[in-house]
Structure formats: C-alpha cells, structure tokens
Amino acid sequence: MINLLLQIFGLLLLLAGLGFGYWRWIKPHESGLGWQEKGLLLLVVLTLMGGFIGSPFWWLDEVRSFSWDLPPLASRMLASAGWAFFVVCWHVLQRPTDRRLRLVMILLAVYLVPLAVAALLFHLDRFDFAAPITYAFFSIVVLMCIGSMWYLWRQPEAFADEPADLEPPAPAVRYWLMGVAAITGLWGLALFVTDNGPSAFIWVWSGDLLTSRLIGVMLVAIAVGSVYSLPARGTVRPMLAMIMTYGLGLAVASMWNGVAGLPIKWSYTIVFGIIFLVSSLFFFRRSMSSV
C-alpha cells in the first residue's frame, strides 16, 4: 500500500509539473498555436518534468522509483541523464525553434526507442508486473516513443529559426562536438551490445545487460545530438548544456562510489570530468558573447 501511495504521489507531482509547464511555456502563446504545436511543446515539458522529478529519487537509488532494481552507480547515472534532459529541454523551451525542438525529438527517439525494443524483446523477465511503476514506465515510454517519432516525421513549422541560428558554429566548437560524438557513440554502442566486454574501464555491469543498455543509449543519444548540432549554431548551446550536465553527473556519480565504500570507476570520472570541463568552457564563452 505504501508503494502504491508513493507512486500515486509521484504521478500527481508529474501532473502538477505538466500544468505548470503548460502555464509557463505554452499558455502565453496558445492563441497562435494549433494542437500539433501544443502537443510538441507539451512533449518537451513532459520530458523536462520527468527528468526533474525523477532524478533526485534515482540519485538516492530509491528502489520504488524505477521499473527494475538498478545498481547504485547506474541509478545515479540515470539521474544524471534525467538532469541532462531537464537542462536541454529548459533551454529549448526558453526559445523554441524548429531545429531546437527537433533536437529534443531526436534525443528522445534515440534514447527511448532502442531501449524499449530491447526491453520488450529480451528483458521482460526483469520487470515486476505486480508493481504499478512497471505500467507507468511502459505507458510513458510508449507515449514518448510514439510522440517523438511522429514529430520527427511531421514536425509543425510554426517555430521559425532565426537566420543567425542557421549559421555554422565556430570551428573549435565543431571539432569538440565531433570528439564528444566519437567518444560517447563508441562507448554507448559498446555498452548496448554487451555487458561483458574485455575492459572493466567501460563495462561495469557484467551480467546485467538491460542496465548496461540503459546507460549505453544515453551516450549514443548524446553522440547523435552532437552530430545534429554541427551544421547550425542554434542548437549548439542547448547541446553543450546537456553534455556539460551529463559529464558532471557521470563524474560525480562515479566518485560517489567512494562515499558508499565501493570502488570508484576512474575511467568514467576522468573521461566525463574532462568532457564536463571543456564543454563548460565552450558553453560559458558562448553565453558571455550572447551567442
């Protein structure tokens, strides 16, 4: 009964968050928006609020906050993904444009669709179908998968890009995004394909392929989002904010193992700590120049 009440409370928080998001980002412009445009913005709000509300519970490894029992490090990495999605969605909602909204849809589709397909085909035994959180998980994932794929196919053209947004970013930023894409893409694919690779520096969850895939798809999503942001500067700042947030989250999540008396995964701490630092330099340099 307590589990059910806690999950109902979480659902009410999410609904309240959606109501606030509608009032904050959609209602001021609703007279000029059709139902397709409102649905697109509401999907971004749902992504933002889901990450914002779920991440504290995932970081604390609250077993009732997710559909299968995650190892503590993976749970903190999931929280980092939630915060990263919150940050990128906040930036996009502050100034929604066609390319920025498409970036969120690409990130959602790459993150959720492969995970959902893998879960349905290979990992249903990991889910407790007596727990309400399982049905909430699949309902939200299916909704977001269908929504993101629909808007990638038929995105409304009501959020025009400004000419400056379509200009290419500075070469240094482009090279950095390409480097991030290469690192996270290869790392993420390695985690998605197998949970038992040749190096403990990358493969942390031996014997738990579903968890390995959960972390892998986020890395692949960052890689794809980075590549998408290469041609036009309008998506660079939100993408850098996402990379920066996730890099910091993974570095701290690994260091947090020391607090719990567990081995620190130095490969994650060092690599993603560097990604955080360099992305921060580019992000704040662009912020100060109002680009």
Buried (B, 14 or more C-beta within 10 A) or exposed (E): EEEEEBBEEBBEBBEEBBEEBBEEBBEEBEEEBEEBBBBBBBBBBBBBBBBBBBBEBBBEBEEBBBBBEBBBBBBBBBBBBBBBBBBBBBBBBEEBBBBBBBBBBBBBBBBBBBBBEBBEEEBEEBBEEEBBBBEBBBEBBEEBBEBBBBBEEEBBEBBEBEEEBBEEBBEEBBEBBBEBBEBBBBBBBBBBEBBEBEEEEBBBBEEBBBBBBBBBBBBBBBBBBBBBBBBBBBBBBBBBBBBBBBBBBBBBBBBBBEEEEEEBBEBBBEBBBEBBEBBBBBBEBBEEEEB
